[in-house]
């Protein structure tokens, strides 16, 4: 099997997917970078750090594979000579497709420009995380509707089973009895980091010692600016105790450990809300959000973090009203079983006799 990645975000999502193949020595997975993204820099190095088997794109486009999985509909997927399964790389399809001048009025991941090439639908399977996304696919690319498959969200499933390990995550972070405030930013000018980049420093300077602050930045921010620049921008805050969460595979534990989340229109906000975390929005890019989507509903319901007494607002933060309904509108049950069944059907192999269950995420120590 071939794992196709274009960005760190796609790699993060793919690493949530691959456990459905755990322990099965009939299946070997290799990885390739689909070039073309502005956020693909050093991606092959990141794959090597994960100890993945990496092949060149020329090798990937040969006939040595039986199936490819891509957590993105972008890139030269049409060059692959094997069936391709595409998956959302966030909490569903809630953003409009980004262009060089802004956004198009098409759903990112479901648009005709992304799913078709020279008049044919490229993916053999278009994975959806919720039944409501089928209507969006029909509006955006009706030709791909016969290829749609309801899978769910493996990342959210892992977050759910990680909830009982919350105290272990807090212990690893050194939180203790402190109130952990997690700042989480998507990428772009309307993101939390784009609009309120000094918020982490302000919170660290304002909140008393019985609070802890952590910052999660979208992988695209890390890729655009790299670690040295981000370390420079957050130096005062880190000296004051800010935890700068690493770029890959660590945000999940920080989210489970958090007492309050301050975020924007990124997927992490939707995960936080669906888990029932107290949530405040420090920014929100309305123009990037799909009308009628669960993310738009989140933007309507969640409280805003206003200038002024930050501690009082954080102390007063509550779960988003109707957060259980929000979760039902965003996610589907049994994603690991659904995804594993689909993969083995495509590989023309019988499923293993053991069950497909999500595993808790790993803790990390700053």
Buried (B, 14 or more C-beta within 10 A) or exposed (E): BBBBBBBBBBBBBBBBBBBBBEEBEEBEBBBBBBEEBEBBBEBBEBBEEBEBEBBEBEEBBEEEBBBBBBBBBBBBBBEBEBBBBBBBBBBBBBBBBBEEEEBEEBBBBBBEBBBBEEEEBBBBBBBBBBEBBBEBBBEBBEBBBEBBBBBBBBBBBBBBBBEEBBEBBBBBBEBEEBBBBBBBBBBBEBBBBBBBEEBBBBBBEEBEEEBBBBBBBBBBBBBBBEEEEBEEBBEEBBEBBBBBBBBBBBBBBBBBBBBBBBBBBBBBBBBBBBBBBBBBBBBBBEEBBBEEBBBBBBBEBBBEBEEEEBBEBBEEBBBBEBBEBBBBBBBBEBBBBBBBBBBBEBBEEEBBEEEBEBEBBEBBEB
